[in-house]
Amino acid sequence: MPFVGFLCLFFKIFISYRRADSADVTGRMFDHLTLYFARDDIFKDVDSISLGIDFRKSISEAVQSCDVILAVIGKNWLHSKDKQGNFRLSNPDDFVRIELEVGLERNIPVIPVLVSGADMPEMEELPISLQPLVYRNAVLLRPDPDFSVDIQRLIRALTQILKRENIAKRMLISFKSLVLKSKLLQRVIIYTEIAKRMLISFKSAVLKPELQRRLIIYTVITAMLFSVLIGGYWGYLKFFSNGQSGDLDECNRPNPPARCLFK
């Protein structure tokens, strides 16, 4: 049995009914549904709420998480009264009213299940918040020998609804997965851009424009000094080479001077 209250479990099928109105037929319907669906997927107050658990919280959690609501309507469902003689549906705190209001507000399938020969209530007989219920397609659940036929029809309808809901949930999960992946990709792009900017900042910090200008000036000055040095050295070599060549020419004469003897 699900431990409702300690952990919010997600029931798929929620059965809304009045015990004084349709407890017997609802119990029979529940037994047949459990033959086709997991017992823990069906919420029925007596069978789904553990002892000692706040039933108000359990019902609230179940009706807000279910995929479909079965609104069991018997002959006394509409005119059921409390101990003070007031119509229960007129009380905003009536649990059956709240259950159906939540289902209608969530816009999930709310299936009126007409039992014990009950008819669908007229719109004027219902509170304003429950009036949309009259537009929900209902199913008859007649006594034997038609009960098995009617319950099979209900089971087929529930199977189709839950199949659609499962597909929708899978698509939602896939969409969330894609969103997460896209967010991860966006983060990678952002971090890459941050890394690029950090690299550019580092380069600009190392080679600032002022430093770049200074390096260019120093390079030009160095090149000029090198040119001057090379030019001076070249002139020096040319000068002395000319002088030495003159001396060599003199020494090569037939009567060279005496100094040529010491070279």
Secondary structure, DSSP 4 states (H G I P E B T S, - for coil): ---BTTB----SEEEE--HHHHHHHHHHHHHHHTTTS-GGGEE-HHHHS-TTS-HHHHHHHHHHH-SEEEEEE-TTTTT-B-TTS-BGGGSTT-HHHHHHHHHHHHT--EEEEEETT--PPPGGGS-GGGGGGGGSPPEEEPPTTSHHHHHHHHHHHHHHHHHHHHHHHHHHHHHHHHHHHHHHHHHHHHHHHHHHHHHHHHHHHHS-HHHHHHHHHHHHHHHHHHHHHHHHHHHHHHHHHHHHHHHHHHHTSSS--GGGGG-
